[in-house]
């Protein structure tokens, strides 16, 4: 019980901000600026769902009885990321301490880490450490991958590494090529808000989520800084990178790398390659958590509002006009739960082959509250919202650190307790 209490205490401050918040002035919400199409096959029957009609999604599979979380592995210390190269049967597990471990095709943990950055990574604070990993789309031929981590002194670093020529299960820290490094902003109040997600978009550009560095008043609304943003760069040209010509601030108006701003601490983002939307979970301050969805093909430059706004309420800017910002599609309140705080963990739109009934369903969670929820995004709004916590038999107090996709598009969940769990169909 003492350990559990300590974990909840940590959860209460995880990604939290200064408790001296402005008054809660809640304006009326603005309509989302983004839209989506719906896959005709996404009218499939889910357990407990009486609104859809087609069983098996026309795939020839037996009717879906339930969706379960299958335990793949337990005992990995503080896993905060899971990924794999496209088509690869292995799972690569990111540990906050600086290791990347491999579960082979039989889901056995290899004894030698794929990557050991413990000599380079600063993981003193709960929001510090090795925070993101992404394999190049052509990893199978070029062996390139990228990591985002905090280094001694507290700076955040993006670096490129390469797999060893003699062993596909080992990469060497000595292959590091620094892409960029930023110190915490000048008015930072804490060792927090680093962001950390990395992902390649369908065009092959690398995206990076960067938190506001606990300097919300100076950073959130300034597109000229890398803090509180999602950035987009080309790592296949330039030295060490170049700016995509269609970045919204490529020539003027903001930092050239920035694609969107007005974020506090984006804890995971992902792309839906079918509907070509970007999903971002932004951790709130002391009352609200949010999910933002915007299209990839409308130019970027989105301002999600922090710190003028927190979710759908005015925050540092009293009497703000929400129509000036891109509104979240999901906002939930901390006061709706038994525990005082919340901390959103953003996930993915499911597009795997095992459960076609879930195609188009976006999953997300909360690190403090321990739930897993979903929605479909259609016509600029979240629809078919659902809470899966009870159906997936999530134990009370489960702390979900991240979602992840394997090399075949199947969806996984990681917990602070060291579990690797897979969404699986029971038919």
HELIX and SHEET records of a PDB file:
HELIX    1   1 UNK A    2  UNK A   13  1                                  12    
HELIX    2   2 UNK A   55  UNK A   58  5                                   4    
HELIX    3   3 UNK A  139  UNK A  142  1                                   4    
HELIX    4   4 UNK A  173  UNK A  175  5                                   3    
HELIX    5   5 UNK A  216  UNK A  219  1                                   4    
HELIX    6   6 UNK A  322  UNK A  324  5                                   3    
HELIX    7   7 UNK A  334  UNK A  336  5                                   3    
HELIX    8   8 UNK A  356  UNK A  358  5                                   3    
SHEET    1   A 4 UNK A  66  UNK A  73  0                                        
SHEET    2   A 4 UNK A 420  UNK A 426 -1                                        
SHEET    3   A 4 UNK A 411  UNK A 415 -1                                        
SHEET    4   A 4 UNK A 400  UNK A 405 -1                                        
SHEET    1   B 4 UNK A  79  UNK A  83  0                                        
SHEET    2   B 4 UNK A  91  UNK A  95 -1                                        
SHEET    3   B 4 UNK A  99  UNK A 103 -1                                        
SHEET    4   B 4 UNK A 115  UNK A 116 -1                                        
SHEET    1   C 4 UNK A 130  UNK A 135  0                                        
SHEET    2   C 4 UNK A 144  UNK A 150 -1                                        
SHEET    3   C 4 UNK A 156  UNK A 162 -1                                        
SHEET    4   C 4 UNK A 177  UNK A 182 -1                                        
SHEET    1   D 5 UNK A 198  UNK A 200  0                                        
SHEET    2   D 5 UNK A 206  UNK A 210 -1                                        
SHEET    3   D 5 UNK A 229  UNK A 233 -1                                        
SHEET    4   D 5 UNK A 258  UNK A 261 -1                                        
SHEET    5   D 5 UNK A 302  UNK A 303  1                                        
SHEET    1   E 4 UNK A 266  UNK A 272  0                                        
SHEET    2   E 4 UNK A 277  UNK A 282 -1                                        
SHEET    3   E 4 UNK A 288  UNK A 295 -1                                        
SHEET    4   E 4 UNK A 330  UNK A 333 -1                                        
SHEET    1   F 2 UNK A 309  UNK A 310  0                                        
SHEET    2   F 2 UNK A 313  UNK A 314 -1                                        
SHEET    1   G 4 UNK A 344  UNK A 345  0                                        
SHEET    2   G 4 UNK A 361  UNK A 366 -1                                        
SHEET    3   G 4 UNK A 372  UNK A 378 -1                                        
SHEET    4   G 4 UNK A 381  UNK A 387 -1                                        
END                                                                             
